Amino acid sequence: MKIRKRKFGAITMSDYVKAARKGSRSAEQELLGPGFHSIDKTHRSKKMYTRKPKHRGAQE
């Protein structure tokens, strides 16, 4: 098989995906700040028992 040389200035699909992911990541960091931010969080029931003092007053 012959390997094709890439034309100078031509944008491949992998280049497009890489640029889109980099742009998305930088936009997210501007919005939320640096570091990891979870997108999906588990839904916690109101009836869920917790020992934290800030939640004890709401139950009583």
Secondary structure, 3 states (H helix, E strand, C coil): CCCCCCCCCCCCHHHHHHHHHHHHHHHHHHHHCCCCCCCCCCCCCCCCCCCCHHHHHHHC
